[in-house]
């Protein structure tokens, strides 16, 4: 959804903000400027992107805000030596946003930048690597390893694998799952509500969750939470680092080589491929996975041409400077 961020109307405040953003900034600076409309991780990325650009401009003794077309072009070309195209594209979007929020002309919309990005896209075509799919076979193997474990952390991890695979969850959705989202009327077939969709969990997933609910012994709050090294259960939600470690442990338990380690995206890739094997078509998979468009499921299925054609629907055609 497009963000509608109010621009700074007071001239003195605008001038002060431009001066501040011409140097390295802090998380709170950008959070305030964007009217607190961006998610935490998005803001972290944007702050890092902008500070990287500011440091480049400082090294060249040129202005970062407003930035020249030449400075942006040189920055993108320099970063292309070690960054993927998706990262370069994100850099350009951050630079564009910071200019627009300060009422400045968007230098990224210049034809030179468009040509540069187009050239870099062609040069780096295929550099994006897809997450290792987390398959039903992986889930079965992990179940055999962990289902009899007396460790609370092992139980929680196994529940995470099942929920993310069976409900095709994003990391953010997993973090925010609440106990109230569960319907435990039938403990052998628990139902989980995500938005306006309801998922019937498998018997083994239901059994694991029933065990977990008895252990945490509460009726409200986050369903899954952090566990310290002494196996004390906290009240705080999981964070991205916690989820990363959960999937790193899965990779290690299965003895996967480093280049095939799972990420938090692996279950969405694997679940998409599993549904396709079961006979679901792309539109049905899109609905089950709650995707706005078929772009990502098509990408996960290796249908790259279809994925790229679907992306065109979301592209705005605008005139270049």
Buried (B, 14 or more C-beta within 10 A) or exposed (E): EEEEBEEBEEEEEBEEBBEBBBBBBEEEBBBEBBEEEBEEEBBBBBBBBBBBBBBBBBEBEBBBBBBBBBBBBBBBEEBBEEBBBEBBBBBBEBBBBBBBBBEBEBBBBBEBBBEBBEEBBEEBEEEEEEBBBBBBEBBEBBBEBBEEEEEBBBBBBBBBBBBBBBBBBBBEBBBBBEBEBBBEEEEEBBBBBBEEEEBBBBEBBBBBBBEBBEEBEEEEEBBBBBBEEEEEBEEEBBEBEBBBEBBEBBBEBBEBEEEEBBBBBBBBBBBBBBBBEEEBEBEBBBEBBBBEEBBBBBBBBEBEEBBEEBBEEEEEEEEEB
